[in-house]
Amino acid sequence: MTREADRKPKRRFWLLTSPRTASNLLVKILNLDEQGVRPGPMRGGYFFLSAALERLNRLETPIGAWTKEDREVVNKAHQTAFDALQDYVEAAEREGQGVFVKEHASMMTDPFYEHKYTHGDDAVSGEPGMLVARGVDRPTRSPLNLTALPDEFLKTWHPTFLIRHPAVMLPSLYRTTQADLGEEFGNKRRREEGPLKPETTMKWIRTLYEFYVAHFPEDSPWPVVLDADDIMKTPELVAKYAPLVGLDPAKLRFSWERVPEEQLKAMPKASQVMTGHISTTSKIDPSKVAGDIDIDTEAAKWRAEFGEKAGRNIEKWVRDMMPDYLAMHSKRLRLD
């Protein structure tokens, strides 16, 4: 007879990231395809990508001025994304597969908070919405939950937060806004001005981290924080991390085959830009390590590369991000 413990669903593991934090590299190292994890829809997850694009393409217009059609389109996109995530989890648990999903934390932000941050308190009224979570009859939202998901659903996950030094992350993000990402990702304002305001803050990931700090007991290892530099410099740390998320350290890989040029060219333009470097290398590139960065020195390089205005914008974003980054960095997983 199967014991009750054997029928108990496996833990749900979430890799919560921000753009340009080397999350594709981490997923490649973890080798999820060989770890019994149910495959996600796009590079390990990104269930809310389409919903986030619908929001960001309407960000210039304050939410209070949205048409009925705008609201319906965005709400439907969010619920469709959430339903797909719930379908994925249910299928994995039904078939005894592991659940390890990657998602940019900002993609799950409720439009109410995104517009409040972008346009100010006067841009919003009433209360934020709430997506429908299966099996949750009375959904609640606590002050640290700025997502469109109810607390009850968030608390079913064991999250890892991946961070990277802002002086590496933000210039990389700026470069993607200047690249040809294809029609789906095209945003004229981003190409002209760089990342949108909600993209230049760690507010979303830091607040969600604090939500989980409040949720788990003080002596719990959760939530886990990983820094991109540690991933690239210290294989032993990744080996320490793997068992925490139900993965076999023996199956980690730190080298791989390059993607053939023909296959790379056949990828969607956005995928070429977002994964181009890792696709054309066969191992970790040590030049991508942030190390001890001097922001003043880097700022001069940004002004030379992007122009005076853009360079100064990037410098401001980086300096504004540093308190959140350092706070999370101090809590990162270490070898000792």
C-alpha positions in Angstrom: 0.0 0.0 0.0 1.3 3.5 -0.8 2.0 5.5 2.3 0.3 8.8 2.7 3.7 10.5 2.7 4.4 9.1 -0.8 1.2 10.7 -2.1 2.0 14.1 -0.7 2.7 16.6 -3.4 6.3 17.8 -3.8 7.2 21.3 -2.8 6.6 24.0 -5.3 9.8 26.0 -6.0 9.8 29.5 -7.5 12.8 31.2 -9.0 11.9 34.9 -8.7 14.1 37.2 -10.7 14.5 40.5 -12.5 15.5 41.1 -16.1 19.2 40.6 -16.8 20.1 38.8 -13.6 21.7 35.8 -15.3 18.6 33.6 -14.7 19.0 31.8 -18.0 22.5 30.8 -16.9 21.3 29.5 -13.6 18.6 27.5 -15.2 21.1 26.0 -17.7 23.4 25.1 -14.8 20.6 23.4 -12.9 19.9 21.2 -15.9 16.2 21.0 -15.2 15.5 18.7 -18.2 17.4 16.0 -16.4 16.1 16.7 -12.9 12.5 15.4 -13.2 11.1 18.9 -13.4 8.0 19.5 -15.6 9.1 21.7 -18.5 7.9 25.2 -18.4 6.5 27.2 -21.4 9.6 29.4 -22.0 13.1 28.9 -20.6 11.7 27.5 -17.5 8.7 29.7 -16.9 7.6 33.3 -17.7 3.9 32.4 -17.5 3.1 36.1 -16.9 5.2 37.5 -19.8 2.3 38.2 -22.2 0.3 39.8 -19.4 3.2 42.0 -18.4 3.5 43.2 -22.0 -0.2 44.1 -22.1 0.3 46.2 -19.0 3.5 47.9 -20.0 2.1 48.8 -23.5 -0.6 50.8 -21.7 1.6 52.2 -18.9 1.7 55.7 -20.4 -2.0 56.1 -19.9 -2.9 56.2 -16.1 -5.1 53.3 -15.2 -7.9 55.6 -14.2 -8.2 56.7 -17.9 -8.2 53.2 -19.3 -11.1 52.3 -21.5 -13.3 49.4 -20.6 -11.7 47.4 -23.4 -8.2 48.1 -21.9 -9.3 46.8 -18.6 -10.9 43.7 -20.0 -7.8 42.9 -22.2 -5.4 43.3 -19.3 -7.6 41.4 -16.8 -8.1 38.5 -19.2 -4.3 38.4 -20.0 -3.6 38.1 -16.3 -6.2 35.5 -15.5 -5.1 33.5 -18.6 -1.5 33.5 -17.4 -2.5 32.6 -13.9 -4.7 29.7 -15.2 -1.8 28.4 -17.3 0.5 28.4 -14.2 -2.2 26.6 -12.1 -2.6 24.1 -14.9 1.1 23.5 -15.0 1.3 22.9 -11.2 -1.7 20.6 -11.2 -0.3 18.5 -14.1 3.1 18.3 -12.4 1.7 17.2 -9.1 -0.7 14.8 -10.7 2.2 13.1 -12.6 4.7 13.2 -9.8 7.0 15.7 -11.5 9.0 18.4 -9.8 7.8 22.1 -9.9 10.5 24.6 -10.5 9.3 27.8 -12.2 11.2 30.9 -13.2 9.3 34.3 -13.2 10.4 37.9 -13.2 8.8 39.2 -10.0 7.7 42.4 -11.7 5.7 40.5 -14.2 3.2 39.5 -11.5 2.7 43.1 -10.2 -0.9 44.2 -10.0 -1.5 47.2 -12.4 -2.9 49.2 -9.5 0.5 49.3 -7.8 2.4 49.7 -11.0 0.4 52.8 -11.9 0.5 54.2 -8.4 4.3 53.9 -8.5 4.6 55.4 -12.1 2.0 58.1 -12.0 1.4 58.8 -8.3 -1.4 58.2 -5.8 -3.9 60.3 -7.7 -3.7 58.0 -10.7 -5.4 55.2 -8.9 -8.6 54.8 -6.9 -10.4 52.1 -5.0 -8.6 48.8 -4.4 -6.4 46.5 -6.5 -8.0 43.6 -8.2 -7.4 39.9 -7.4 -7.0 37.0 -9.8 -9.0 33.8 -9.2 -7.0 31.1 -7.5 -8.5 27.6 -7.6 -9.5 26.3 -4.2 -9.2 29.7 -2.5 -12.7 30.7 -1.4 -11.8 33.8 0.6 -8.6 35.3 -1.0 -6.7 37.9 1.0 -4.0 40.4 0.3 -1.5 41.6 3.0 0.4 44.9 2.7 3.6 43.3 1.3 1.7 41.6 -1.5 1.9 43.9 -4.5 1.2 41.1 -7.0 -2.1 40.2 -8.6 -2.2 36.9 -6.8 -3.8 36.2 -3.4 -1.6 35.5 -0.3 -3.0 32.0 -0.1 -1.5 31.0 -3.4 1.8 32.8 -2.8 2.2 30.9 0.4 2.1 27.5 -1.4 5.6 28.2 -2.8 9.2 28.0 -1.6 10.9 30.9 -3.4 14.4 31.7 -4.4 15.3 35.3 -5.3 18.0 35.9 -7.8 19.7 39.3 -7.7 22.6 40.9 -9.5 24.6 44.1 -9.0 22.5 47.0 -10.5 25.6 48.4 -12.2 25.7 45.3 -14.4 21.9 44.6 -14.6 20.7 48.1 -15.6 23.1 48.8 -18.5 22.4 45.3 -19.8 18.6 46.1 -19.6 19.1 49.4 -21.4 20.9 47.6 -24.3 17.9 45.3 -24.7 15.6 48.3 -25.1 17.7 49.5 -28.0 17.8 46.1 -29.7 15.3 44.8 -32.2 13.1 42.5 -30.2 10.4 41.9 -32.8 6.9 43.1 -33.1 5.6 41.4 -29.9 8.1 43.2 -27.7 8.2 46.4 -29.6 7.6 49.5 -27.5 8.5 52.9 -29.1 8.8 54.7 -25.8 11.3 52.1 -24.5 13.4 52.4 -27.6 13.4 56.2 -27.3 13.8 56.6 -23.5 15.1 53.3 -22.3 13.4 51.1 -19.6 10.1 52.2 -18.2 9.9 53.4 -14.6 8.6 50.1 -13.1 11.6 48.4 -14.7 14.2 50.5 -13.0 13.5 49.6 -9.4 13.8 46.6 -7.1 10.6 47.6 -5.3 8.7 44.6 -6.7 11.2 41.9 -5.9 12.3 43.4 -2.6 8.7 43.7 -1.4 7.9 40.2 -2.4 11.0 39.0 -0.6 9.9 40.7 2.5 6.4 39.1 2.1 8.1 35.7 2.3 10.4 36.7 5.2 7.3 37.5 7.1 5.7 34.2 6.1 8.4 31.7 7.0 9.6 31.0 10.5 12.8 32.9 11.6 14.8 29.6 11.7 13.7 28.6 8.2 16.2 28.7 5.3 13.4 30.3 3.2 13.3 32.5 1.3 16.6 31.8 -0.4 18.6 34.7 -2.0 21.2 34.0 -4.7 23.6 36.5 -6.2 24.6 36.2 -9.9 28.3 36.7 -9.0 28.2 33.7 -6.7 26.5 31.5 -9.3 29.3 32.4 -11.8 32.3 32.2 -9.4 31.4 29.4 -6.9 30.1 26.1 -8.3 30.1 24.7 -4.8 27.4 27.2 -3.8 25.2 26.0 -6.6 25.8 22.4 -5.5 24.7 23.5 -2.0 21.6 25.2 -3.3 20.4 22.3 -5.5 19.2 20.0 -2.8 17.2 22.8 -1.2 15.0 22.9 -4.3 14.9 19.1 -4.8 17.6 18.9 -7.4 20.5 16.5 -7.7 23.9 18.2 -7.5 25.4 15.4 -9.5 23.3 16.5 -12.5 24.4 20.1 -12.5 26.3 21.2 -15.6 28.9 23.9 -15.9 29.7 23.4 -19.6 27.4 22.7 -22.6 27.3 22.6 -26.4 27.0 25.9 -28.2 23.8 26.5 -30.1 24.4 26.2 -33.8 24.3 29.5 -35.7 21.4 28.3 -37.9 19.4 27.3 -34.9 20.2 30.7 -33.2 19.0 32.6 -36.3 15.8 30.7 -36.3 14.9 31.8 -32.8 12.5 34.7 -32.2 14.3 38.0 -32.1 13.7 38.5 -28.4 15.1 35.1 -27.6 18.2 35.9 -29.7 18.8 39.1 -27.7 18.0 37.6 -24.2 19.9 34.3 -24.6 22.3 35.2 -27.4 25.4 35.3 -25.2 24.8 32.1 -23.4 23.8 30.4 -26.6 27.1 31.2 -28.2 29.3 30.1 -25.3 30.1 26.7 -23.9 30.7 27.6 -20.3 30.4 30.3 -17.7 31.9 33.6 -18.9 34.0 35.1 -16.0 33.9 38.5 -17.7 30.2 38.8 -16.7 31.1 38.8 -13.0 30.4 42.2 -11.4 33.1 42.0 -8.8 34.0 45.2 -6.9 32.4 47.9 -9.1 33.1 51.6 -8.8 29.9 53.3 -9.9 31.6 56.6 -10.7 34.0 54.8 -13.1 31.2 52.8 -14.7 29.0 55.9 -15.1 31.6 57.5 -17.3 31.5 54.4 -19.5 27.7 54.6 -19.7 27.8 58.2 -20.8 30.3 57.3 -23.5 28.3 54.3 -24.7 24.7 55.6 -24.4 25.1 59.4 -24.5 25.0 62.0 -21.7 21.3 61.8 -20.8 20.9 58.1 -20.9 24.2 57.6 -19.1 23.1 59.9 -16.3 19.7 58.2 -16.1 21.3 54.8 -15.7 23.6 56.1 -13.0 20.6 57.5 -11.1 18.7 54.2 -11.4 21.7 52.2 -10.2 22.3 54.4 -7.2 18.6 54.3 -6.3 18.6 50.5 -6.6 21.6 50.0 -4.4 19.9 50.0 -0.9 17.5 47.3 -1.9 20.3 45.3 -3.6 22.6 45.5 -0.6 19.8 44.6 1.8 19.0 41.4 -0.2 22.7 40.7 -0.9 23.4 40.6 2.8 20.9 37.7 3.1 22.3 35.7 0.2 23.1 32.0 0.5 26.7 31.4 1.4 29.0 28.4 1.5 29.7 28.8 5.2 
